[in-house]
């Protein structure tokens, strides 16, 4: 059995907040990414390739806060974070604070496969991207009018803003970001990939959970592949993705119970708003969030194929 699940961010998403057209755009974007990943699995491709392709598609879609359309930093640029992990070898790669790289997830995968390291940051990561022939884009490529407006509201303050929690309710309908995918292929190998622009108006080279292996992303064939979205600081404190794996490994919990424990109990006890998607090596999946909604989708070889936004 093979399965792919994706997310496009979680937060205060309420039915009626967004127009039917907008909702259709989001769902269409999710379905497209899901289908791209699914087709790879269907042809006998690897979970690693499926999650990479799905995340590339979401990075290229300006509706989501990753790649094109990522949020603005305090200095008006787009500093991108991404990570990827493969559950058979437990190889992983991550980048943080990269500017100008069209698809940070491709760079994270190159870090995993070719750098001899696991985690590269800023200028050094960009140098490695140049060396490996990654596609670079000018600032204008990443520009999105809505994100710019979001940033204008907070840019002269020392406030940062989670993509999930706009201060201005009128911004609600378009506020979400961070993307991720997890998959189990027909060989029983699992993988997870996550990519984000982080928080609007972030300063001091702030790093969230997304590029931190074990916090926002994790994969291990013996347990699960997890991709998170939400208040990154809290997910780091909770070591959220790895904690799901630990609950399965050491306590024998199922994927669903372990994810519920982390999202609904542990994260909530520290006000950690957000959610996560997960699969195990048998192809079971779970999509859990403690926020009002989460852009999400799942498709598997048993004909399940759905995308959802609200609870
Ligand atoms: N977790 C991401 C971060 O804190 C943000 C998000 O999921 O929207 O950078």
py3Dmol code that shows the C-alpha trace and the ligand (Angstrom):
import py3Dmol

protein = """\
ATOM      1  CA  UNK A   1       0.000   0.000   0.000  1.00  0.00           C
ATOM      2  CA  UNK A   2       1.290   3.473  -0.803  1.00  0.00           C
ATOM      3  CA  UNK A   3       0.163   6.799   0.576  1.00  0.00           C
ATOM      4  CA  UNK A   4       0.978  10.485   0.325  1.00  0.00           C
ATOM      5  CA  UNK A   5      -0.265  13.263   2.626  1.00  0.00           C
ATOM      6  CA  UNK A   6       0.424  16.982   2.339  1.00  0.00           C
ATOM      7  CA  UNK A   7      -0.242  20.185   4.266  1.00  0.00           C
ATOM      8  CA  UNK A   8      -0.208  23.859   3.393  1.00  0.00           C
ATOM      9  CA  UNK A   9      -0.217  25.337   6.910  1.00  0.00           C
ATOM     10  CA  UNK A  10      -2.549  25.383   9.909  1.00  0.00           C
ATOM     11  CA  UNK A  11      -4.237  28.131  11.915  1.00  0.00           C
ATOM     12  CA  UNK A  12      -7.385  30.132  12.513  1.00  0.00           C
ATOM     13  CA  UNK A  13      -9.190  28.985   9.403  1.00  0.00           C
ATOM     14  CA  UNK A  14     -12.954  29.186   9.746  1.00  0.00           C
ATOM     15  CA  UNK A  15     -15.647  28.232   7.264  1.00  0.00           C
ATOM     16  CA  UNK A  16     -17.002  31.416   5.708  1.00  0.00           C
ATOM     17  CA  UNK A  17     -13.752  33.358   6.173  1.00  0.00           C
ATOM     18  CA  UNK A  18     -12.833  32.913   2.572  1.00  0.00           C
ATOM     19  CA  UNK A  19     -14.766  33.174  -0.660  1.00  0.00           C
ATOM     20  CA  UNK A  20     -15.803  30.045  -2.528  1.00  0.00           C
ATOM     21  CA  UNK A  21     -13.402  30.999  -5.342  1.00  0.00           C
ATOM     22  CA  UNK A  22     -10.496  31.345  -2.961  1.00  0.00           C
ATOM     23  CA  UNK A  23     -11.318  28.063  -1.306  1.00  0.00           C
ATOM     24  CA  UNK A  24     -11.394  26.392  -4.705  1.00  0.00           C
ATOM     25  CA  UNK A  25      -7.964  27.840  -5.495  1.00  0.00           C
ATOM     26  CA  UNK A  26      -6.457  26.462  -2.300  1.00  0.00           C
ATOM     27  CA  UNK A  27      -8.056  23.073  -2.774  1.00  0.00           C
ATOM     28  CA  UNK A  28      -6.969  22.993  -6.404  1.00  0.00           C
ATOM     29  CA  UNK A  29      -3.386  23.799  -5.369  1.00  0.00           C
ATOM     30  CA  UNK A  30      -3.387  21.053  -2.759  1.00  0.00           C
ATOM     31  CA  UNK A  31      -4.925  18.501  -5.137  1.00  0.00           C
ATOM     32  CA  UNK A  32      -2.352  19.273  -7.819  1.00  0.00           C
ATOM     33  CA  UNK A  33       0.567  18.727  -5.415  1.00  0.00           C
ATOM     34  CA  UNK A  34      -1.058  15.565  -4.066  1.00  0.00           C
ATOM     35  CA  UNK A  35      -1.553  14.157  -7.567  1.00  0.00           C
ATOM     36  CA  UNK A  36       2.032  14.916  -8.598  1.00  0.00           C
ATOM     37  CA  UNK A  37       3.372  12.999  -5.593  1.00  0.00           C
ATOM     38  CA  UNK A  38       0.831  10.210  -5.999  1.00  0.00           C
ATOM     39  CA  UNK A  39       1.731   9.583  -9.642  1.00  0.00           C
ATOM     40  CA  UNK A  40       5.357   9.048  -8.649  1.00  0.00           C
ATOM     41  CA  UNK A  41       4.330   6.455  -6.056  1.00  0.00           C
ATOM     42  CA  UNK A  42       1.960   4.803  -8.533  1.00  0.00           C
ATOM     43  CA  UNK A  43       4.796   4.302 -11.003  1.00  0.00           C
ATOM     44  CA  UNK A  44       6.879   2.585  -8.326  1.00  0.00           C
ATOM     45  CA  UNK A  45       8.864   5.724  -7.469  1.00  0.00           C
ATOM     46  CA  UNK A  46      10.321   6.397  -4.034  1.00  0.00           C
ATOM     47  CA  UNK A  47       8.654   8.212  -1.159  1.00  0.00           C
ATOM     48  CA  UNK A  48      11.635  10.596  -1.208  1.00  0.00           C
ATOM     49  CA  UNK A  49      10.942  11.606  -4.804  1.00  0.00           C
ATOM     50  CA  UNK A  50       7.207  11.868  -4.143  1.00  0.00           C
ATOM     51  CA  UNK A  51       7.531  14.232  -1.166  1.00  0.00           C
ATOM     52  CA  UNK A  52      10.135  16.326  -2.991  1.00  0.00           C
ATOM     53  CA  UNK A  53       7.919  16.748  -6.061  1.00  0.00           C
ATOM     54  CA  UNK A  54       4.827  17.572  -3.991  1.00  0.00           C
ATOM     55  CA  UNK A  55       6.697  20.202  -1.971  1.00  0.00           C
ATOM     56  CA  UNK A  56       8.239  21.755  -5.113  1.00  0.00           C
ATOM     57  CA  UNK A  57       4.719  22.205  -6.466  1.00  0.00           C
ATOM     58  CA  UNK A  58       3.571  23.867  -3.221  1.00  0.00           C
ATOM     59  CA  UNK A  59       6.685  26.076  -3.111  1.00  0.00           C
ATOM     60  CA  UNK A  60       5.893  27.264  -6.632  1.00  0.00           C
ATOM     61  CA  UNK A  61       2.317  28.150  -5.670  1.00  0.00           C
ATOM     62  CA  UNK A  62       2.194  31.724  -4.261  1.00  0.00           C
ATOM     63  CA  UNK A  63      -0.839  30.898  -2.109  1.00  0.00           C
ATOM     64  CA  UNK A  64       1.422  29.105   0.341  1.00  0.00           C
ATOM     65  CA  UNK A  65       4.157  30.532   2.560  1.00  0.00           C
ATOM     66  CA  UNK A  66       7.122  28.711   1.027  1.00  0.00           C
ATOM     67  CA  UNK A  67       9.241  29.501  -2.030  1.00  0.00           C
ATOM     68  CA  UNK A  68       7.280  31.878  -4.272  1.00  0.00           C
ATOM     69  CA  UNK A  69       4.888  33.861  -2.080  1.00  0.00           C
ATOM     70  CA  UNK A  70       6.879  33.399   1.138  1.00  0.00           C
ATOM     71  CA  UNK A  71       6.451  35.950   3.960  1.00  0.00           C
ATOM     72  CA  UNK A  72       8.677  39.034   4.314  1.00  0.00           C
ATOM     73  CA  UNK A  73      11.431  39.307   6.901  1.00  0.00           C
ATOM     74  CA  UNK A  74      11.972  42.497   8.907  1.00  0.00           C
ATOM     75  CA  UNK A  75      14.469  43.690   6.313  1.00  0.00           C
ATOM     76  CA  UNK A  76      12.038  43.081   3.456  1.00  0.00           C
ATOM     77  CA  UNK A  77      13.561  39.939   2.012  1.00  0.00           C
ATOM     78  CA  UNK A  78      12.510  36.288   1.973  1.00  0.00           C
ATOM     79  CA  UNK A  79      14.692  33.985   4.058  1.00  0.00           C
ATOM     80  CA  UNK A  80      13.658  30.412   3.412  1.00  0.00           C
ATOM     81  CA  UNK A  81      13.921  27.246   5.510  1.00  0.00           C
ATOM     82  CA  UNK A  82      13.474  23.614   4.437  1.00  0.00           C
ATOM     83  CA  UNK A  83      14.307  20.078   5.475  1.00  0.00           C
ATOM     84  CA  UNK A  84      13.928  16.557   4.181  1.00  0.00           C
ATOM     85  CA  UNK A  85      14.444  13.084   5.669  1.00  0.00           C
ATOM     86  CA  UNK A  86      14.352   9.538   4.377  1.00  0.00           C
ATOM     87  CA  UNK A  87      13.243   6.787   6.742  1.00  0.00           C
ATOM     88  CA  UNK A  88      15.224   3.794   5.522  1.00  0.00           C
ATOM     89  CA  UNK A  89      18.733   5.230   5.810  1.00  0.00           C
ATOM     90  CA  UNK A  90      17.652   8.050   8.161  1.00  0.00           C
ATOM     91  CA  UNK A  91      19.593  10.412   5.914  1.00  0.00           C
ATOM     92  CA  UNK A  92      18.501  14.003   6.124  1.00  0.00           C
ATOM     93  CA  UNK A  93      19.320  17.476   4.867  1.00  0.00           C
ATOM     94  CA  UNK A  94      18.245  20.982   5.843  1.00  0.00           C
ATOM     95  CA  UNK A  95      18.794  24.642   5.014  1.00  0.00           C
ATOM     96  CA  UNK A  96      17.919  27.831   6.860  1.00  0.00           C
ATOM     97  CA  UNK A  97      17.868  31.509   5.954  1.00  0.00           C
ATOM     98  CA  UNK A  98      18.510  31.024   2.244  1.00  0.00           C
ATOM     99  CA  UNK A  99      17.726  33.907  -0.066  1.00  0.00           C
ATOM    100  CA  UNK A 100      17.020  33.648  -3.777  1.00  0.00           C
ATOM    101  CA  UNK A 101      16.875  29.868  -4.114  1.00  0.00           C
ATOM    102  CA  UNK A 102      13.725  29.018  -6.076  1.00  0.00           C
ATOM    103  CA  UNK A 103      13.120  25.650  -4.407  1.00  0.00           C
ATOM    104  CA  UNK A 104      14.669  25.309  -0.943  1.00  0.00           C
ATOM    105  CA  UNK A 105      13.474  21.690  -0.722  1.00  0.00           C
ATOM    106  CA  UNK A 106      15.661  20.795  -3.709  1.00  0.00           C
ATOM    107  CA  UNK A 107      18.588  22.400  -1.915  1.00  0.00           C
ATOM    108  CA  UNK A 108      17.816  20.490   1.315  1.00  0.00           C
ATOM    109  CA  UNK A 109      17.819  17.242  -0.704  1.00  0.00           C
ATOM    110  CA  UNK A 110      21.175  18.168  -2.269  1.00  0.00           C
ATOM    111  CA  UNK A 111      22.578  18.875   1.206  1.00  0.00           C
ATOM    112  CA  UNK A 112      21.465  15.385   2.209  1.00  0.00           C
ATOM    113  CA  UNK A 113      22.862  13.685  -0.870  1.00  0.00           C
ATOM    114  CA  UNK A 114      25.991  15.624  -1.740  1.00  0.00           C
ATOM    115  CA  UNK A 115      27.330  17.926   0.961  1.00  0.00           C
ATOM    116  CA  UNK A 116      28.632  15.473   3.515  1.00  0.00           C
ATOM    117  CA  UNK A 117      26.725  17.566   6.050  1.00  0.00           C
ATOM    118  CA  UNK A 118      23.170  17.748   7.325  1.00  0.00           C
ATOM    119  CA  UNK A 119      22.389  21.418   7.952  1.00  0.00           C
ATOM    120  CA  UNK A 120      23.629  24.484   6.061  1.00  0.00           C
ATOM    121  CA  UNK A 121      22.702  28.113   6.662  1.00  0.00           C
ATOM    122  CA  UNK A 122      22.573  31.484   4.906  1.00  0.00           C
ATOM    123  CA  UNK A 123      25.425  32.493   2.624  1.00  0.00           C
ATOM    124  CA  UNK A 124      27.165  29.135   2.857  1.00  0.00           C
ATOM    125  CA  UNK A 125      24.010  27.304   1.874  1.00  0.00           C
ATOM    126  CA  UNK A 126      23.602  29.689  -1.075  1.00  0.00           C
ATOM    127  CA  UNK A 127      27.191  29.060  -2.140  1.00  0.00           C
ATOM    128  CA  UNK A 128      26.533  25.319  -2.055  1.00  0.00           C
ATOM    129  CA  UNK A 129      23.332  25.899  -4.068  1.00  0.00           C
ATOM    130  CA  UNK A 130      25.344  27.791  -6.723  1.00  0.00           C
ATOM    131  CA  UNK A 131      27.881  25.015  -6.844  1.00  0.00           C
ATOM    132  CA  UNK A 132      25.176  22.402  -7.340  1.00  0.00           C
ATOM    133  CA  UNK A 133      23.423  24.419 -10.048  1.00  0.00           C
ATOM    134  CA  UNK A 134      20.210  25.275  -8.153  1.00  0.00           C
ATOM    135  CA  UNK A 135      17.876  27.755  -9.828  1.00  0.00           C
ATOM    136  CA  UNK A 136      18.076  31.261  -8.318  1.00  0.00           C
ATOM    137  CA  UNK A 137      15.428  33.945  -8.680  1.00  0.00           C
ATOM    138  CA  UNK A 138      15.414  37.711  -8.050  1.00  0.00           C
ATOM    139  CA  UNK A 139      13.462  39.166  -5.075  1.00  0.00           C
ATOM    140  CA  UNK A 140      10.602  40.082  -7.418  1.00  0.00           C
ATOM    141  CA  UNK A 141       9.918  36.394  -8.071  1.00  0.00           C
ATOM    142  CA  UNK A 142       9.097  35.813  -4.396  1.00  0.00           C
ATOM    143  CA  UNK A 143       6.975  38.965  -4.073  1.00  0.00           C
ATOM    144  CA  UNK A 144       3.309  38.508  -3.288  1.00  0.00           C
ATOM    145  CA  UNK A 145       1.014  41.473  -2.717  1.00  0.00           C
ATOM    146  CA  UNK A 146      -0.821  39.941   0.221  1.00  0.00           C
ATOM    147  CA  UNK A 147       2.403  39.012   2.018  1.00  0.00           C
ATOM    148  CA  UNK A 148       3.687  42.516   1.407  1.00  0.00           C
ATOM    149  CA  UNK A 149       0.564  43.975   2.999  1.00  0.00           C
ATOM    150  CA  UNK A 150       0.918  41.578   5.944  1.00  0.00           C
ATOM    151  CA  UNK A 151       4.468  42.808   6.463  1.00  0.00           C
ATOM    152  CA  UNK A 152       3.536  46.498   6.147  1.00  0.00           C
ATOM    153  CA  UNK A 153       1.244  46.116   9.162  1.00  0.00           C
ATOM    154  CA  UNK A 154       4.053  45.039  11.480  1.00  0.00           C
ATOM    155  CA  UNK A 155       7.289  46.115   9.871  1.00  0.00           C
ATOM    156  CA  UNK A 156       7.917  49.181  12.002  1.00  0.00           C
ATOM    157  CA  UNK A 157       7.380  47.303  15.222  1.00  0.00           C
ATOM    158  CA  UNK A 158       9.374  44.614  16.916  1.00  0.00           C
ATOM    159  CA  UNK A 159       6.443  42.267  16.547  1.00  0.00           C
ATOM    160  CA  UNK A 160       6.749  39.226  14.383  1.00  0.00           C
ATOM    161  CA  UNK A 161       3.720  37.501  13.072  1.00  0.00           C
ATOM    162  CA  UNK A 162       2.973  33.877  12.523  1.00  0.00           C
ATOM    163  CA  UNK A 163       1.413  33.353   9.173  1.00  0.00           C
ATOM    164  CA  UNK A 164      -1.410  31.690  11.103  1.00  0.00           C
ATOM    165  CA  UNK A 165      -2.368  34.535  13.370  1.00  0.00           C
ATOM    166  CA  UNK A 166      -2.999  37.782  11.542  1.00  0.00           C
ATOM    167  CA  UNK A 167      -3.801  40.669  13.844  1.00  0.00           C
ATOM    168  CA  UNK A 168      -6.105  42.052  11.232  1.00  0.00           C
ATOM    169  CA  UNK A 169      -9.138  39.795  10.817  1.00  0.00           C
ATOM    170  CA  UNK A 170      -9.626  41.014   7.254  1.00  0.00           C
ATOM    171  CA  UNK A 171      -6.434  39.174   6.361  1.00  0.00           C
ATOM    172  CA  UNK A 172      -7.780  35.879   7.521  1.00  0.00           C
ATOM    173  CA  UNK A 173      -8.826  34.437   4.249  1.00  0.00           C
ATOM    174  CA  UNK A 174      -5.345  34.284   2.771  1.00  0.00           C
ATOM    175  CA  UNK A 175      -3.031  34.041   5.693  1.00  0.00           C
ATOM    176  CA  UNK A 176      -1.600  30.557   5.690  1.00  0.00           C
ATOM    177  CA  UNK A 177       1.708  29.101   4.681  1.00  0.00           C
ATOM    178  CA  UNK A 178       4.337  26.457   5.370  1.00  0.00           C
ATOM    179  CA  UNK A 179       4.085  23.362   3.263  1.00  0.00           C
ATOM    180  CA  UNK A 180       4.948  19.747   3.807  1.00  0.00           C
ATOM    181  CA  UNK A 181       4.545  16.221   2.521  1.00  0.00           C
ATOM    182  CA  UNK A 182       4.973  12.717   3.922  1.00  0.00           C
ATOM    183  CA  UNK A 183       4.766   9.502   1.925  1.00  0.00           C
ATOM    184  CA  UNK A 184       5.043   5.733   2.128  1.00  0.00           C
ATOM    185  CA  UNK A 185       6.042   4.018  -1.142  1.00  0.00           C
ATOM    186  CA  UNK A 186       5.273   0.494  -2.354  1.00  0.00           C
ATOM    187  CA  UNK A 187       8.561  -0.746  -0.853  1.00  0.00           C
ATOM    188  CA  UNK A 188       7.524   0.380   2.615  1.00  0.00           C
ATOM    189  CA  UNK A 189       9.994   3.257   2.707  1.00  0.00           C
ATOM    190  CA  UNK A 190       8.800   6.547   4.156  1.00  0.00           C
ATOM    191  CA  UNK A 191       9.985  10.161   3.837  1.00  0.00           C
ATOM    192  CA  UNK A 192       9.079  13.654   5.002  1.00  0.00           C
ATOM    193  CA  UNK A 193       9.724  17.114   3.493  1.00  0.00           C
ATOM    194  CA  UNK A 194       8.851  20.563   4.882  1.00  0.00           C
ATOM    195  CA  UNK A 195       9.453  24.095   3.571  1.00  0.00           C
ATOM    196  CA  UNK A 196       8.577  27.588   4.806  1.00  0.00           C
ATOM    197  CA  UNK A 197       9.228  31.314   4.744  1.00  0.00           C
ATOM    198  CA  UNK A 198       8.738  31.251   8.542  1.00  0.00           C
ATOM    199  CA  UNK A 199       7.186  34.270  10.272  1.00  0.00           C
ATOM    200  CA  UNK A 200       6.360  37.673   8.838  1.00  0.00           C
ATOM    201  CA  UNK A 201       8.793  40.349  10.084  1.00  0.00           C
ATOM    202  CA  UNK A 202      11.182  37.806  11.584  1.00  0.00           C
ATOM    203  CA  UNK A 203      14.505  39.303  12.725  1.00  0.00           C
ATOM    204  CA  UNK A 204      17.872  38.279  14.114  1.00  0.00           C
ATOM    205  CA  UNK A 205      18.032  35.351  11.671  1.00  0.00           C
ATOM    206  CA  UNK A 206      15.206  33.663  13.538  1.00  0.00           C
ATOM    207  CA  UNK A 207      14.905  29.960  12.773  1.00  0.00           C
ATOM    208  CA  UNK A 208      11.674  28.011  13.289  1.00  0.00           C
ATOM    209  CA  UNK A 209      11.009  24.300  13.546  1.00  0.00           C
ATOM    210  CA  UNK A 210      10.798  23.603   9.811  1.00  0.00           C
ATOM    211  CA  UNK A 211      14.503  23.070   9.077  1.00  0.00           C
ATOM    212  CA  UNK A 212      15.225  21.400  12.425  1.00  0.00           C
ATOM    213  CA  UNK A 213      15.294  17.633  12.109  1.00  0.00           C
ATOM    214  CA  UNK A 214      13.187  16.136  14.900  1.00  0.00           C
ATOM    215  CA  UNK A 215      11.221  19.344  15.517  1.00  0.00           C
ATOM    216  CA  UNK A 216       9.377  20.143  12.277  1.00  0.00           C
ATOM    217  CA  UNK A 217      10.344  17.138  10.207  1.00  0.00           C
ATOM    218  CA  UNK A 218      11.378  13.528  10.828  1.00  0.00           C
ATOM    219  CA  UNK A 219      11.345  10.097   9.185  1.00  0.00           C
ATOM    220  CA  UNK A 220      12.238   6.611  10.375  1.00  0.00           C
ATOM    221  CA  UNK A 221      10.961   3.430   8.693  1.00  0.00           C
ATOM    222  CA  UNK A 222      10.589   1.792  12.107  1.00  0.00           C
ATOM    223  CA  UNK A 223       8.066   4.396  13.236  1.00  0.00           C
ATOM    224  CA  UNK A 224       6.807   7.319  11.154  1.00  0.00           C
ATOM    225  CA  UNK A 225       7.402  10.210   8.780  1.00  0.00           C
ATOM    226  CA  UNK A 226       6.134  13.547  10.128  1.00  0.00           C
ATOM    227  CA  UNK A 227       5.868  17.089   8.739  1.00  0.00           C
ATOM    228  CA  UNK A 228       4.713  19.898  11.051  1.00  0.00           C
ATOM    229  CA  UNK A 229       3.234  23.368  10.746  1.00  0.00           C
ATOM    230  CA  UNK A 230       2.472  25.882  13.457  1.00  0.00           C
ATOM    231  CA  UNK A 231       4.173  28.041  16.046  1.00  0.00           C
ATOM    232  CA  UNK A 232       7.741  26.959  15.358  1.00  0.00           C
ATOM    233  CA  UNK A 233       9.194  27.936  18.739  1.00  0.00           C
ATOM    234  CA  UNK A 234       6.754  25.600  20.492  1.00  0.00           C
ATOM    235  CA  UNK A 235       7.412  22.751  18.083  1.00  0.00           C
ATOM    236  CA  UNK A 236      11.130  23.105  18.799  1.00  0.00           C
ATOM    237  CA  UNK A 237      10.477  23.084  22.558  1.00  0.00           C
ATOM    238  CA  UNK A 238       8.359  19.950  22.168  1.00  0.00           C
ATOM    239  CA  UNK A 239      10.796  18.272  19.710  1.00  0.00           C
ATOM    240  CA  UNK A 240       7.440  17.498  18.175  1.00  0.00           C
ATOM    241  CA  UNK A 241       8.154  15.302  15.154  1.00  0.00           C
ATOM    242  CA  UNK A 242      10.669  13.107  16.964  1.00  0.00           C
ATOM    243  CA  UNK A 243       8.407  12.838  19.989  1.00  0.00           C
ATOM    244  CA  UNK A 244       5.777  11.127  17.825  1.00  0.00           C
ATOM    245  CA  UNK A 245       8.439   8.666  16.709  1.00  0.00           C
ATOM    246  CA  UNK A 246       9.543   8.080  20.323  1.00  0.00           C
ATOM    247  CA  UNK A 247       6.005   7.413  21.513  1.00  0.00           C
ATOM    248  CA  UNK A 248       5.671   4.792  18.794  1.00  0.00           C
ATOM    249  CA  UNK A 249       9.096   3.261  19.362  1.00  0.00           C
ATOM    250  CA  UNK A 250       9.275   3.223  23.154  1.00  0.00           C
ATOM    251  CA  UNK A 251       5.634   3.114  24.144  1.00  0.00           C
ATOM    252  CA  UNK A 252       4.223   1.116  21.246  1.00  0.00           C
ATOM    253  CA  UNK A 253       1.593   3.723  20.376  1.00  0.00           C
ATOM    254  CA  UNK A 254      -0.035   3.727  16.947  1.00  0.00           C
ATOM    255  CA  UNK A 255       0.701   6.604  14.568  1.00  0.00           C
ATOM    256  CA  UNK A 256      -2.702   8.163  15.258  1.00  0.00           C
ATOM    257  CA  UNK A 257      -2.426   7.923  19.072  1.00  0.00           C
ATOM    258  CA  UNK A 258       1.149   9.193  19.124  1.00  0.00           C
ATOM    259  CA  UNK A 259       0.275  12.203  16.965  1.00  0.00           C
ATOM    260  CA  UNK A 260      -2.791  12.960  19.081  1.00  0.00           C
ATOM    261  CA  UNK A 261      -0.707  12.820  22.241  1.00  0.00           C
ATOM    262  CA  UNK A 262       1.838  15.293  20.854  1.00  0.00           C
ATOM    263  CA  UNK A 263      -0.560  17.709  19.132  1.00  0.00           C
ATOM    264  CA  UNK A 264      -3.559  17.632  21.466  1.00  0.00           C
ATOM    265  CA  UNK A 265      -1.796  17.155  24.818  1.00  0.00           C
ATOM    266  CA  UNK A 266       1.895  18.039  24.789  1.00  0.00           C
ATOM    267  CA  UNK A 267       1.811  20.981  22.381  1.00  0.00           C
ATOM    268  CA  UNK A 268      -1.409  22.339  23.841  1.00  0.00           C
ATOM    269  CA  UNK A 269       0.070  22.291  27.340  1.00  0.00           C
ATOM    270  CA  UNK A 270       2.613  24.883  26.148  1.00  0.00           C
ATOM    271  CA  UNK A 271       0.178  26.835  23.930  1.00  0.00           C
ATOM    272  CA  UNK A 272       1.698  25.355  20.809  1.00  0.00           C
ATOM    273  CA  UNK A 273      -0.809  25.982  18.070  1.00  0.00           C
ATOM    274  CA  UNK A 274      -0.588  24.005  14.842  1.00  0.00           C
ATOM    275  CA  UNK A 275      -0.688  20.543  13.414  1.00  0.00           C
ATOM    276  CA  UNK A 276       1.167  17.774  11.643  1.00  0.00           C
ATOM    277  CA  UNK A 277       0.748  15.080   9.017  1.00  0.00           C
ATOM    278  CA  UNK A 278       2.183  11.595   9.334  1.00  0.00           C
ATOM    279  CA  UNK A 279       2.476   8.182   7.704  1.00  0.00           C
ATOM    280  CA  UNK A 280       3.928   4.901   8.887  1.00  0.00           C
ATOM    281  CA  UNK A 281       5.718   2.217   6.856  1.00  0.00           C
ATOM    282  CA  UNK A 282       2.485   0.280   6.343  1.00  0.00           C
ATOM    283  CA  UNK A 283       0.932   3.275   4.592  1.00  0.00           C
ATOM    284  CA  UNK A 284      -1.382   4.320   7.448  1.00  0.00           C
ATOM    285  CA  UNK A 285      -1.763   8.084   7.755  1.00  0.00           C
ATOM    286  CA  UNK A 286      -3.004  10.725  10.209  1.00  0.00           C
ATOM    287  CA  UNK A 287      -3.587  14.464   9.851  1.00  0.00           C
ATOM    288  CA  UNK A 288      -3.899  16.106  13.289  1.00  0.00           C
ATOM    289  CA  UNK A 289      -4.214  19.773  14.302  1.00  0.00           C
ATOM    290  CA  UNK A 290      -5.276  21.738  17.368  1.00  0.00           C
ATOM    291  CA  UNK A 291      -6.014  24.924  15.418  1.00  0.00           C
ATOM    292  CA  UNK A 292      -9.282  25.798  13.679  1.00  0.00           C
ATOM    293  CA  UNK A 293      -8.100  24.395  10.406  1.00  0.00           C
ATOM    294  CA  UNK A 294      -5.239  23.013   8.380  1.00  0.00           C
ATOM    295  CA  UNK A 295      -4.833  22.956   4.622  1.00  0.00           C
ATOM    296  CA  UNK A 296      -4.355  19.271   4.014  1.00  0.00           C
ATOM    297  CA  UNK A 297      -4.799  16.351   1.673  1.00  0.00           C
ATOM    298  CA  UNK A 298      -4.229  12.626   1.483  1.00  0.00           C
ATOM    299  CA  UNK A 299      -4.274  10.094  -1.324  1.00  0.00           C
ATOM    300  CA  UNK A 300      -3.491   6.365  -1.219  1.00  0.00           C
ATOM    301  CA  UNK A 301      -3.584   3.178  -3.273  1.00  0.00           C
ATOM    302  CA  UNK A 302      -6.885   2.197  -1.589  1.00  0.00           C
ATOM    303  CA  UNK A 303      -8.680   4.929  -3.565  1.00  0.00           C
ATOM    304  CA  UNK A 304      -8.743   7.467  -0.746  1.00  0.00           C
ATOM    305  CA  UNK A 305      -8.300  10.923  -2.277  1.00  0.00           C
ATOM    306  CA  UNK A 306      -9.334  14.027  -0.338  1.00  0.00           C
ATOM    307  CA  UNK A 307      -8.348  17.607   0.374  1.00  0.00           C
ATOM    308  CA  UNK A 308      -9.770  19.552   3.321  1.00  0.00           C
ATOM    309  CA  UNK A 309      -9.340  22.875   5.090  1.00  0.00           C
ATOM    310  CA  UNK A 310     -11.619  23.001   8.128  1.00  0.00           C
ATOM    311  CA  UNK A 311     -12.196  20.684  11.060  1.00  0.00           C
TER     312      UNK A 311
END
"""
ligand_1 = """\
9
LIG
N 6.413 26.416 11.635
C 6.794 27.546 10.836
C 7.811 28.377 11.557
O 7.675 28.571 12.758
C 5.656 28.432 10.492
C 4.434 27.775 9.952
O 4.237 26.582 10.080
O 3.634 28.497 9.360
O 8.701 28.912 10.935
"""
view = py3Dmol.view(width=600, height=400)
view.addModel(protein, "pdb")
view.setStyle({"model": 0}, {"cartoon": {"style": "trace"}})
view.addModel(ligand_1, "xyz")
view.setStyle({"model": 1}, {"stick": {}})
view.zoomTo()
view.show()
